[in-house]
């Protein structure tokens, strides 16, 4: 029987009889026979009763359900030992058991007013318990506050003047760390908080290498500094400040969703990568890499000349300012092996009229005997050196941006790109094609003057650096692979 208002029923009539119900709607009065009224509602109640589940029967296994079910009975499988997904509620549709939709969902979201399954809540709490620290391992909330230092021999806290001491920081053994703040005292502990070593410092030190077996460490620093900006991190340089935080570890993320915040990168490049507002800022903001060490030098090229000195410090304007020597300079810092090398060079090989060479010539000789007097030879030599000596790092090459100044014509830079990409493909080096993908094109730029994205026809403006950084980040996240 379809729903209808009382005033819509067909057997209404006007009457003063006490055996009827009287209904007034607007300016009309109706009456409904009590007998007909109750008869219709009894029909509705009967229909409701006939379609109501009469109870729940509980079984352990799905296979325990009766061969033939009963209509309007709910069946619960409580603890199936074959498949946990078999657990839940079922009904008999006359021919087979049909599993009912769960009453609780799997979403743990702000604003969700539905019931949430116990497994979902449990897994959420498990993830929280497995969180890992980000780049900055200094947690201000755990420091002692002013007036305490760590005893470098006993490892205990003792009263002191205007200093404060960190909490027990989680450390990696035999690893180089850098602090943005100078420290006065240090103490290293093993996993049972036994003292391994300690030191008394002059307040002018800000880097240290943890001893073997180190698991925890405490540092005492001057209290005059702003603790809100203190950062202690892996590596030899202080990078952009990030507050202390904990994150979901990579292994807990769904397949195909990656966390780059534990990756360490080393950059080699020219003035486009060296300048203050360069593409690495936007790149890091997007990827959230743990650290970036930038060894770019203005004016640097890949190709050697006859006067290039192997191992000389690369300086802008010097004939020894080449990629190879920046690699050697980085190695001289006794670095931690990074996860990523990114090389962004090639534009100065055109502007300084280097001999480009070719892919065929670069691979026509054995690598140990390869000279570096052509761009192709020098790039092959540098790439193979990094691949051989740092097998756990992934190597990336960025093609030059399009330009319009000097010899940096579209065709000349395309020639650089084509040679270097072919060499990279031969060595399985990942290519980030800024020449093609950065949205910076020569037709929109000025020759020695500002254009759309280049400040002078060569170097990106702030907007251009951001554009390039977005391009590099997007391609990097597509190409970097994790060991699942």
Secondary structure, 3 states (H helix, E strand, C coil): CCCCCHHHCCCCECCCCCCEEEEEECCEEEEEEHHHHHHHHHHHHHHHHHCCCCCEEEECCHHHCCCCCCCCCEEEECCCCCCHHHCEEEEECCCCEEECCCCCECCCCCCCCCCECHHHHHHHHHHHHCCEECCCCCCHHHCCCCCEEECCCCCCEEECCCEEECCCEECCCCCEEEEEEEEEEEEEECCCCCEEEEEEEEEEEEEEECCCCCCEEEEEEECCCCHHHCCEEECCCCCCCCCCCEECCHHHCCCCCCCCCCCEEEEEECHHHHCCCCHHHHHHHHHCCCEEEECCCCCCECCCCCCCCCCCCCCCCCCCCEHHHHHHHHHCCCCCCCCEEEEECCHHHHHCCCCCCCHHHHCCCCHHHCCCCCHHHHHHHHHHHHHHHCCCCEEEEECCCCCCCCCCCHHHHHHHHHHHHHHHHHCCCEEECHHHHCCCCHHHCCCCCCCCCECCCCCECHHHHHHHHHHHHHHHHHHCCCCC
